[in-house]
Amino acid sequence: MTNTRRRIGTLAGGLALALAAVALTPGAANAASNPYNGVCGAGYAVIDHLKMTTVGGTYLGDAYLTFNSSNGYNCSTMQITPGVGTIYAMTALLLTGGGGGERDAGYFSSYAGPVYLYAKNRCIDWSGGIGGDSGNSLAGHFIGNSHCG
């Protein structure tokens, strides 16, 4: 699987990934249907999870945010529900207020990411999208100025 990675330097850059049709369903109780796959590596614990469901109710995947308290890095991934096939998926981490970020986006059959961002004693903005295309995701999230470590 080829991942396209590019640096994003500002919060405005992350917001340019605007998610036109956004649907959020908190999914901690639904994690069993598409559990975290451990792709971030050893030492990363899940600190947030969102079930990604379209406005029409189609379950496309799960967004996971993890943190490694030993090294101060956050990691995010957008996991695609098995059987959905190859679809657009994106995951991004930005330092709140600017100062850098990381993003992975493209057409995948299992997951976008992992994306890592050093954020010890900083807050992050966490975003992602799944389905549709880069300009119009079918389900997505943006959680700003949160997950401070």
C-alpha positions in Angstrom: 0.0 0.0 0.0 1.4 3.3 -1.0 0.9 6.1 1.5 1.0 9.7 0.4 2.4 11.9 3.2 2.8 15.6 3.3 3.6 18.1 5.9 1.0 20.7 6.9 2.3 23.7 8.7 -0.8 25.5 10.0 -4.2 24.8 11.4 -5.7 26.6 8.4 -4.0 23.9 6.2 -5.8 21.3 8.2 -9.1 23.0 8.0 -8.6 23.2 4.2 -9.4 19.5 4.3 -13.0 20.6 5.0 -15.3 17.7 5.5 -18.6 18.7 3.7 -20.8 16.0 5.0 -19.7 15.1 8.5 -21.3 12.5 10.8 -19.8 11.5 14.1 -20.9 8.6 16.3 -18.8 8.1 19.4 -17.8 4.5 19.2 -16.1 3.2 22.3 -18.9 0.7 22.8 -18.7 -0.2 19.1 -14.9 -0.8 19.0 -15.4 -4.6 18.9 -16.7 -4.4 15.3 -13.4 -2.9 14.1 -10.9 -3.0 17.0 -7.7 -1.0 17.0 -5.2 -2.8 14.9 -2.0 -1.8 16.9 -0.4 -0.2 13.8 1.1 2.7 15.8 3.4 0.2 17.6 4.4 -0.8 21.1 3.7 1.7 23.9 0.8 3.5 22.2 -2.5 3.4 24.1 -5.9 4.4 22.6 -7.0 7.8 24.1 -9.9 8.4 21.6 -12.0 6.4 19.2 -14.8 7.5 16.9 -17.0 5.2 14.8 -17.3 6.7 11.3 -20.8 6.5 10.0 -22.4 8.4 7.1 -25.5 10.5 7.5 -27.3 7.6 5.9 -26.1 5.2 8.5 -23.4 3.3 6.6 -20.5 2.3 8.9 -17.3 2.9 7.0 -14.6 2.6 9.7 -13.0 3.8 12.9 -10.7 6.7 13.7 -8.2 6.0 16.5 -6.0 8.4 18.4 -3.2 6.9 20.5 -0.5 8.4 22.8 2.8 7.1 23.9 3.6 8.6 27.3 7.2 7.4 27.2 8.2 9.3 24.1 5.5 12.1 23.9 4.1 11.2 20.5 0.5 11.0 19.4 -0.4 8.6 16.6 -3.6 8.5 14.5 -5.1 6.0 12.1 -8.3 5.7 10.1 -9.3 2.1 9.9 -11.6 1.0 7.1 -14.3 -1.6 8.0 -13.4 -5.0 6.6 -15.4 -5.7 3.4 -15.9 -2.0 2.5 -13.2 -2.2 -0.2 -10.8 0.5 -1.4 -12.1 4.0 -0.4 -10.8 7.4 0.3 -9.4 7.8 3.9 -7.5 10.5 5.6 -6.1 11.1 9.1 -4.2 14.2 10.3 -2.6 15.6 13.5 -1.8 19.2 14.0 -0.3 21.2 16.9 -3.0 23.5 18.2 -2.3 27.1 17.2 0.1 26.1 14.4 3.6 24.8 14.4 3.3 21.8 12.3 1.4 18.6 11.6 1.3 15.4 9.7 -1.3 13.9 7.3 -1.9 10.7 5.4 -4.5 10.5 2.7 -5.4 8.5 -0.3 -7.4 5.5 -1.5 -6.9 2.5 0.9 -8.5 -0.9 1.6 -7.4 -1.2 5.3 -6.3 2.1 6.9 -4.8 5.5 6.4 -1.8 6.3 8.6 -0.2 5.8 11.0 0.5 9.5 11.4 2.8 10.6 14.3 3.2 14.0 15.9 5.4 14.9 18.9 3.2 16.9 21.2 4.6 16.5 24.7 3.1 19.2 26.9 1.1 20.5 23.9 -2.5 20.2 22.6 -3.4 18.8 19.3 -6.1 19.0 16.7 -7.2 15.6 15.4 -9.0 15.3 12.1 -10.0 12.6 9.6 -12.3 11.6 6.8 -13.5 8.5 5.1 -15.4 7.7 1.9 -16.1 10.1 -0.9 -13.0 12.0 -2.0 -10.4 14.5 -0.8 -12.9 17.4 -1.2 -16.0 15.8 0.2 -15.8 13.0 2.7 -18.8 11.0 3.6 -18.0 10.8 7.3 -15.4 12.7 9.2 -14.3 14.4 12.4 -12.4 17.4 13.6 -11.6 17.8 17.3 -9.6 20.9 18.0 -7.5 22.1 20.9 -7.8 18.8 22.7 -5.8 15.8 23.9 -3.2 17.7 25.7 -0.2 15.7 26.7 
